[in-house]
């Protein structure tokens, strides 16, 4: 309409004008962040950061006195099972080391995550007599302090090998060093990609959607992009945890 003027959201009350401006900038920043987040999924940067978290402080152990398996999620879970699998490999390689399972729980006699993870370590070939449990630590800092008390007699130098998820490795090594261990190395529990060929020909499988482009040969779009997005979430969470631990003086 001729003579009409645009309404300013803040013309009725100053508060709404400031709120509108703030919301606009929040949406712009969020949009830019999301765009960068998505574009990074098409690069190798997420995997390189993930790999760096897992290997930057892992080191190469000579003859560890203890293999410390840090509990992941519930049991069974992806993190719990793969840590047990790698712990079995580490215990075979260092067959004189005792194994400490650090996971909150009652005791191995009560059915629960701790007992199930204990049983899984046994299924991986570890002698039950080699396994000790640390069931009280609710985070990495507490677990490091409790394991230090358990191994107080292991002097002058107690060498330990940590088994945990790759994104958790750097913070774990730093936490155990801060707790008083002089020699800490890591065995990151990386998973393995499927070895089989997952490519296929869309046209040979029939169906509809003739105008939909085929992605049978594009492994990056079908799998790697989504894996890298998950890596980015893990990395952001772990960098936040590293910052928090640094501020608390735990690393």
N, C-alpha and C positions, 0 to 999 in steps of 0.2 A: 504494500500500500504506500502511495506517495506520502512523504512526510513522516513515515514510521522510522523509528531508530532502533538500533540493536540494543538489547537489554544486557547490561553488565551484571553478571551474577553477584557482584559485590556492591551494587548500587543501593541495596536496601539496608545492608548492615556490613561494616568493615570486616567482621569475622569471616563471612562467607566468601568475600573476595580473596582473602588470604588463604582460606582453605581450598578454594578452587585453584589458585596459582600453585599451591603446594602439591595438590593431587595431580595437576598437569605435569609437573616436573618429576614426580614419583613415577608416573606412567611412562614418561619418556626414558628415564634411566632404566626402569625395569625392561622396557622394550629393547633398548640397546644391549643390555646385559643378556637378555634371552637370545638376541640375534648372534652375539659373539659366542654364547654357549653352544648354539646350534652349529655355527660355522666351524668351531673347533672340533666338532664331532667328525668332520670330513678330513681332519689332519691326523698326524701321528702324535701330536703333542700330548693328548691325554694319556696314551699308553706310555710315553717316555716319562712323564711325571709319576705315573703309577709304578713304573719299573724303578725309578729313582728312589721312591719311598721304600721299596722293598729291598734294594741292594746297596744303597749308598753307605750304610753302616753295617752290613752283614758280616764282612770279613771272612777269613778262612780259619776255622778252629784247628788247633793241633791235636789235642786230646782232651776234650771237655770232661769235667767231673760230673756235670749234671746236664741233662737235656730238659729244658723247661717248656712244657706245652701249655700255651695260654688258651683257655677256653674261649670259644666264639659265641655263637647264638645257642639256641636250644639244641637238644640232641634227640633225633638226628636233624642236622641242618647242613647246608652247603659248607659253611665255614668250619663247623665242628668235624665233619667227616673228612674233609680234605686235610685238616691239621693232623688228624689221627693217621691218615695215610702217609703224610710226610714224616711224622714222628716215627712211624714204623721203619721207614727208610733210614732215617738218621740213627735210630737205635741199632740197626744192623751194621751200619758203617762204623759207629762208635760203640762197640759191644760191651765196653767196660763201664760206660757211663750209667748212672742212675737216672730215672725219668721222674720228673716232678710234674704232676697235673694240677694246674692252677685254674680252678673253676668254682664259683660259689655254689655251695650245696651242703647238705648235712653230712653224711658219710657214705662210703661206697656200699654200705649194707642196706641203705634205704633206696628204693627205686626212685630214680630221678635222673636229671641231666648228668650229674657227677658220676653216678654208677654206670650209666649207659656209655659215657665217654671212656670210663675206665675199662669196661668190657670191650669196647671197640679197639682200644690200644692192645688189649690181650689178643683180639682177633687178628691184629696186624702183626702178631708174632712176638710181642714183648712179654717177657716173663713177668707174671704178677708180682714176684718178689723184688723186681727192679723198680716198681712204680710206687712213688710217694704222692700224697695229695696235699694240696694247699686249698682248703675249702672256704676260707674266710674273706679273702680279698675281693672287693666289689669293683675295683678298677685297677688299671695297670700300676699305678703308684702303690696301692695297698698290696698288690701281689708281689711287687718287687721287694717291699719292706719285709713281708712275711717270709718270702723265700730266703732273704738274707739272714733272717733269724734261724731258719731251718738249717742253713748251711754254715752257721757261724764257726763250726769246728773245722771247716775246710780252709785251712790256712797254710802258708802265708798268702798264696794266690789261689782263688777259686775260679776256675774257668767254666763258664756256662755257655750253652747253646740254646737260643730261643727259637721255638717253632711257633709261628703265628702267621696271619694273613699278610700279604705284601704291603698293603697300605698302612698296616699297624706296626710294621717292623721298626721303622726309624724311631718312633716315639717309645717303643718298648725297649730298644737298646739304650736310648738316652735315660730312660727311667731306671733301668737296672744299674747303669753306671752311677747315677746319682744316689742310688740306695747303698752304694759301697762296693759293688763288684768291680774288680780291676780288669778282668778279661771277659768281655761279653761279645759274642758273635751271634749271627742269625742264620736261620734256615727258612727263607720265605716260602710259604705254602702256595706257590703259583699253581693255577690249574692249567690244563693242556687243551689246545684247540683240537677239534676233531680232525683226524688224519684223512678221512675219506673225501672224495670229490663231491661237493654239494651242488655243482652246476647242473642245470637242466635246460631243455628247450621248451619254451612256453607253447609253441605251436603244436608240438607233438602231444601235449597233454589235453588238447581240446578245450572245451568251455566257451564262454562268451567273452565279450569285451575286445573286439578286434582292434579298437582304437586305443586300447590300454597298452603302453609300451612294455615289452618283455624285460624282466629283470633276472632271468634264470642264470645268466653268466656274471651278474654283478653282485659278488659276495660282499663288497663294501656296503652297498645299500641294504642288503637283506640282513646282514649280521653285524659287521664291524662298526658301522655308524652307531647302532643301538648299544653295542658293548662300550664304545667310547663315551657315550652319554652317561652310562652308569659309572664309568671310571671318573668322569668329571665330578659327579656327586660324591663319590668316595674321597676324592682328592680335596674337595672343599671342606668336607666334614673333618678330614684328618688334619688339614692345615689349621682349621679352627681349634681342634684339640691340641695341636702342637703349640699354638699361641697361648691357649689357656694354661697348659702345663708350664710354659715358660714364665708366664706372669705369676703363677703360684710357686715358682722355684722348685718344681718337681723334676725338671730336666736341666 
